[in-house]
């Protein structure tokens, strides 16, 4: 289990993470969502001891990350696939991590086969495609066979087969009782993968709920019906106490009725229907609705210019202490830094 208690991180006058408290529980895939600049990456780095919180704490199975002996056996993470040493082979990148955590060398070959890189184990990672780099990072996360796994954008660069594979892998690991925490901007994939959601905006907690409840509470569901006799259908529905709104091309949208009731009324009055369906909002719809007031960076279409980012360190800047060069960006050695390459 991962436990956050009042976790806060400031960079000068910029609050990147603002008193976050939540738990990531075992036995399920927990999705971590938020707009760009919401503080997701900073939060995940603090979980792994790569950034120190200004206040508050993070505990991994009751301990701070720095207190874990051989941390890869407790928690594995993929934060930046590019952090692997490009001059080393895939095998040797993982071997260095394994040796620093007293993991048998045989485990290196096992995880390379698991992620589909067994045939290129001896190739230098600098020649890997983005998708292959992602697979190598996932292999590093799996290396210590940990009970807790964290993934930041794990499907980035993967082909459809790879996306299907990592989705099933995360579900299978959760089914074994492991704690799976995954951040992604790909809403359609998150909707297929996550059981529970943590949503943040501007560093603050917005939601800690199940996937189904999040969509239900933050979006609209309605019945869509289309008919060449839409005006007569509208009047028939109105007479039955069901209000509808015309949406073009002979279609009506109904908030206060069920498809069964609408179909029964149409049949009773011999009204031809060309479509009758329940329209349920997607995770993306619900996410956009909830985070509308928390988006920090806005793009504008037309002749205008993009709104400049708010003051403070630029996300992704190579000199930003959160993402820039330094000890956290390499693969690392020693028990305190062994997840940095993961």
N, C-alpha and C positions, 0 to 999 in steps of 0.2 A: 504494500500500500504506500502511496505517496500522500503526505499531509502537508498542506500549506497553512500557515497561521499568521495572518497580518503581514504577508510578504510585501515589502515596499522597496523600490529602487529609484533613486534620484540621480540625475546627471546635471549638476548645477541647479538651475531653476526648472529643469525638465523632469516631470514625474513620469517615468516609464512604466512602473508598476505601482499600483495604489492600494495598499492594504488588502491584498488578495488572500482569501481563506477558502479552501475547498479540499476535498479528498478524492483521490483517484483509487477506486476500489478494484480488487482482483475479480477475475471471472467474467470480465466484460471488456469491450473495446470502448474507451472513452475518447470522444473527439474533442479537440481543442480549437475553437473557432474565434475569429476576430478580424476586423479590417486591418489593412496595412498600418503599421505604427501602433497597434493596440497593446503591444508589450508581450506578445506570445514568445518570441525568440529570447527576449531577456528573461522571461519567467523560466523557460526550459534550461537556459544556461545557469540560472541560480539553482535549479534543482540538481544540477550536476557539479556544483561548486566551481564553475568557470567564471561566474560573477558573484561577488559578495553582496548580500542585501544591505540596504541602508538600515532597515529594521525588519522585524519579523523573522520567521524561520521556515525551513523546509526539512522534512524528515523522510527518510527512506526506510521503511520498516522500523520506524522508531529511532533512527539514528541520522545524524547529519552525514552528508556524503563523505566528508573528510574523515569521519570515524570508521568508515567501512574498510575492512581488510580485504584486499583482492576484490575491488569494487565491481569488476566485470562479471563476477559470479553472483552479484546481487542485482545489478541494473545495467542494461545495455542500451546504447542510444545511437541513433543516426541523426546528427544535426547538420553536418556539412560533408557530403561525399567527397568534395575536392580537397579535404584536409589530409588525405592519404599521401604518403611520400611517393612522388611520381617516379623516382629513380629505382624504387624497389618493385619487385614482382608482387603480384597479388598474394602469393603464398607468404613471402617474406614480410609484407606489411602486417599480415595477421599473426605470423610467428612472433614478431616483436611484441605485439600485444599479449599473446598467449604466455610468453616467457615472463613478462612483467607481472602476471597474475597467477603464475604457477598452474597454467592450464596445459594439459598434455598436447604435444605437437600433433598427435593424431586427430585432435579436434579441429585443427585448421583444415585438413582435407575434407572432413565431414561437412563443415559449414560451406566450404566452397562448392561442394557437390549439391548441397541443399539449395543454394541460390543460383545454380546453373553455371558456375564459373570453373568447374573442374578442368575443363579442356584448355583454359587459358591461365592456369594457376601460375605458370612460370613467366608469363608476359609482364612487362613493366606497366604499372597502372597509368603512367602518363599517356599511354596510347589507347586507353579505354574510352569508349563513348560515354556520354552522360548516363545512359541507362546501365551500362556495365559498372560505372562508378557507383551508382546507387546500389546495385546488387552487392558490390564489395563492401559498402558501408553497412548494409543490412547483415552481411556475413559477420562483420566486426561486432555488431550489436548482439548477434546470436552466440558469439564465440564462447562466453562463459556459461551458457545454458541458464541465463538468469530468470528469476521469477518476475522481474519488472522490465518492460521494454518501452522505450520512447522513440518515436519516429517523427521527424519534421519533414513534411512534404515527401513521403516515401515513394510516391508514384511518379515523381518528377523525372522525365526522360524515359520512362518505361513504355514499351509497346503494349498493345492490348493484351497479349498473352502475359506479359509481366505484371500488368495492373491486376489482372484476374488472379495471378499467382500470389501477389502480396496481400490482396484482399482476403483470400482463403487462408493464407498463412496467419494473418492477424486473428482471424476468427478461430482458427484451430488452436492457437496459443492461448487465447482467452478461454476457450472451452476446457483447456487443461487446468484452469484456475489461476493463470498468470494475469498480471496487471499490464494492460496495454493502453498507452497514452499516445495519441497520434494527432498531429496538427496538419491541416491541409486547407488550401483554398479551392480545391476541386469538390464542389458541393455535391455533384451527382455521385461521386465515388464515396464521399463521407456518408451520404444517405444510405448506401448499400452496406457500409462497413460498421459504423458506430452504433452502439446500444444506448450510450449516455453522452450528453454534451455538456461541456464547459464553454461558455461564451463570455469573452471579455471585450471591452471597448474603452479606449483611452486609459488603459491600465486597470480598470475596475471590473469587478464581476457583474455580468449582466444576467446570466442564467446558469443554473446547475440543475439539470433535469433530464428526463428521458427524451430520446429522439421523438417519439410519438407525441408526448406532451408539449414539447417545444414547437412542433409544427402546428399542433392544434391551437395553442394559445397565442401564436404570433402570425396567423395567416387566416385567410378566408377559404371556406369550402362551400360549394354551391352546386345546384343542378343546372345543367345546360340542356335545353330542348330546342330542336329546330323543326319547323313545319312550314309548308307552303300556305297554311291557314293560320299563321302565327297570331293575327289580330283576334280571330275567333277563339284561339287557344288562350290568349291573354285574358279575354273577357270571361272565359269559362273558369280559369284559375281564380280570377278575382272574385267571381260569384261564390267560389268555394273557400274564400278567405286566404288564398295564396297569392301574394304579390310577386310580380315579375318585372324585369327591366329588359327592354329590347336592346340587343347588342349588335344588330346588323345582320343582313343576309338571312332574314327570317328566323333568327335565333333569339331565345329568351334566357335570361339568367335568373334563377330562383334561389333565394336564400332560405325561405321558410317552408320548404317542402321536401319530400323524398322522391326519388325516381319512381318508386312503386306507386305512390299516390298520383303523381303526374300522369303516369302511363294509364292508370285506371280511369282517370277523368277523360283522357283523350279517347280511350276505347269506348267509354260510355257515350260520348258525344260524337263518335265516328270521325274524329279528327286525325288526319294522316300525319304521322311523325317520320321525319328523316333522321333524327338523332335524339337520343335520350341518354344522358350520361352524368355520372357524378364527377365533379371537378375538384380534386383535392390539391391543395397547394404543395409546392415542393419545398425541400429544405432551403433552397436558395431564396424562394419567396419569403419564407419565415425569417431567414437570416437578414435579408435586406430590410424587412420591416422592423426588426428589433434594433439593428445597428445603425439605422438611418441618422440618428443624432450623434453617433460616435465616430463617424468617418473623418479622419484627419486630413487626408489628401484627396482633393476633388479634381477630376478632369472635366474640361468644358468643351463642347462641340461648337462648331460654327466659327465665326471670325474672332471670337475672344481668345484670350490666352489662358493657359492653365493657372489655377490658383497656386501661388507659391506655398511650399511647405511651412508649417509653423516653425517658430524659432526653436533651436535646440539641435543636437547632433543629428546628422542625416543618416537614416536607416540604410545600412549597406555601405556606408563610406569606409574606405580602407583604414582611415584613421580614427574611426569611431571605436572606443574601447570595447563596445559590445561585439563588434564583428571584425575588427581590424586585426593587423598582424600582432604577434605576441605568442606567449605560451599556449593559449587556447586554440590557436589555429593549426597546430601541428598534430601529428599522431601521438606524440608524447611517449614517455616511458616512465616506469615507476607506478606504484599503486595509486598515487594521488591523482594522476592525470590520464589514466589509461582509457577513458572513454572519449578522449578528445578526438581521436581519429575515427570514432564511431558516429 
